[in-house]
Amino acid sequence: MAERKPVFELHIRPLFRLLDREHMILNSNLDLWDYDAVKRKSDVILIKVKGTGDTTMPTKDTGGAWPLEWVSLFDRWIQGGFRRLSLGTAGDLQLTDLEIGQFDLFCTTDVPATKGDDSVAWFESESIPGAAMTAYRLYVLPGEDLCTPPSTVVRRCRERFRGPIPEQGVTVIDAAGTHIVKPVLK
């Protein structure tokens, strides 16, 4: 089985520490956590992390050079076409109250059909700054060998978590926008 192509949100963004991000925003106005910015400057970043230019980044006093595996991963991401996650479109969103304080968040979503049936979708929780709440993004990762002609298959996603649930419900972010899902008692 061939290696999967790296994906920005899963493999590349975690390589950049908060210290790296803050340093580059301050000194170069480059946000290393922003997909478009990293893609646009990928050739310069690769030169810096390889240590082939005038300076190696990160510098010794800020953690030192990247291990060769990290440099190789970043280069594979570039060679693989700058893959990133996309948002799915949630259908049939449901929030079920299983028992006091335990909930299941469900939906269906279309994912690209592949010969290996290896496209996946999942909810990823994230804190919303300043709102003291959690939202759930619906991500889709296409598999490697897309069917020709392109088609989709339906996947069911589930996230189980413990409450409390805010009175207004749970926030789900997908390709169609933001949805508030209220619990249904089981």
Residue pairs with C-beta under 8 A, 6 or more apart in sequence:
2 144
3 76
4 144
5 76
5 77
5 80
5 81
5 83
5 144
6 12
6 73
6 74
6 76
6 77
6 80
6 83
7 77
7 83
7 84
7 85
7 141
8 35
8 38
8 39
8 77
8 82
8 83
8 84
8 85
9 35
9 84
9 85
9 139
10 85
10 141
11 73
11 77
12 38
12 73
12 74
12 77
13 32
13 33
13 35
13 38
15 66
15 70
15 73
15 74
16 32
16 33
16 38
17 58
17 63
19 58
19 62
19 63
20 32
20 57
20 58
20 62
20 63
21 31
21 32
21 33
23 58
23 62
24 30
24 31
24 32
25 31
30 37
30 41
31 37
32 38
32 45
35 84
38 45
39 82
42 74
42 77
42 78
42 82
43 78
45 57
45 74
46 71
46 74
46 75
46 78
47 53
48 55
48 56
48 57
49 56
49 57
49 65
49 66
49 70
49 71
49 74
50 71
51 65
56 65
57 65
58 64
58 65
58 66
66 74
77 83
85 139
85 140
85 141
86 139
86 140
86 142
86 175
87 137
87 138
87 139
87 140
87 173
87 174
87 175
88 109
88 110
88 111
88 121
88 138
88 139
88 140
88 157
88 174
88 175
89 109
89 110
89 138
89 174
89 175
89 176
90 107
90 108
90 109
90 138
90 157
90 172
90 174
90 176
90 179
91 107
91 108
91 109
92 106
92 107
92 108
93 105
93 106
93 107
93 172
93 179
93 181
94 104
94 105
94 106
94 107
94 181
94 184
95 103
95 104
95 105
95 106
95 165
95 169
95 170
95 181
95 182
95 183
95 184
96 103
96 104
96 106
96 183
96 184
96 186
97 103
97 165
97 183
97 184
97 185
97 186
98 104
98 160
98 186
101 162
101 163
101 164
102 160
102 161
102 162
102 163
103 160
103 161
103 162
103 163
103 165
103 170
103 183
104 158
104 159
104 160
105 123
105 136
105 158
105 159
105 160
105 161
105 170
105 172
105 181
106 156
106 157
106 158
107 123
107 138
107 156
107 157
107 172
108 154
108 155
108 156
108 157
109 121
109 138
109 140
109 154
109 155
109 157
109 174
110 152
110 153
110 154
110 155
111 119
111 120
111 121
111 140
111 142
111 152
111 153
111 154
111 155
112 119
112 140
112 142
112 143
112 146
112 147
112 150
112 151
112 152
113 119
113 146
113 147
113 150
113 151
113 152
113 153
114 142
114 143
114 144
114 145
114 146
114 147
115 145
115 147
116 143
116 144
116 145
117 143
117 153
118 143
118 144
118 145
119 140
119 141
119 142
119 143
119 153
119 155
120 140
120 141
120 143
120 155
121 138
121 139
121 140
121 141
121 155
121 157
122 138
122 139
122 157
122 159
123 136
123 137
123 138
123 139
123 157
123 158
123 159
123 172
124 136
124 137
124 139
125 134
125 135
125 136
125 159
125 161
126 134
126 135
126 136
126 137
127 133
127 134
128 134
128 135
128 171
133 166
133 171
134 170
134 171
135 170
135 171
135 172
135 173
135 178
136 159
136 170
136 171
136 172
136 173
137 172
137 173
137 174
138 157
138 172
138 173
138 174
138 175
165 183
168 180
168 182
169 180
169 181
169 182
169 183
170 180
170 181
170 182
170 183
171 178
171 179
171 180
171 181
172 178
172 179
172 180
172 181
173 179
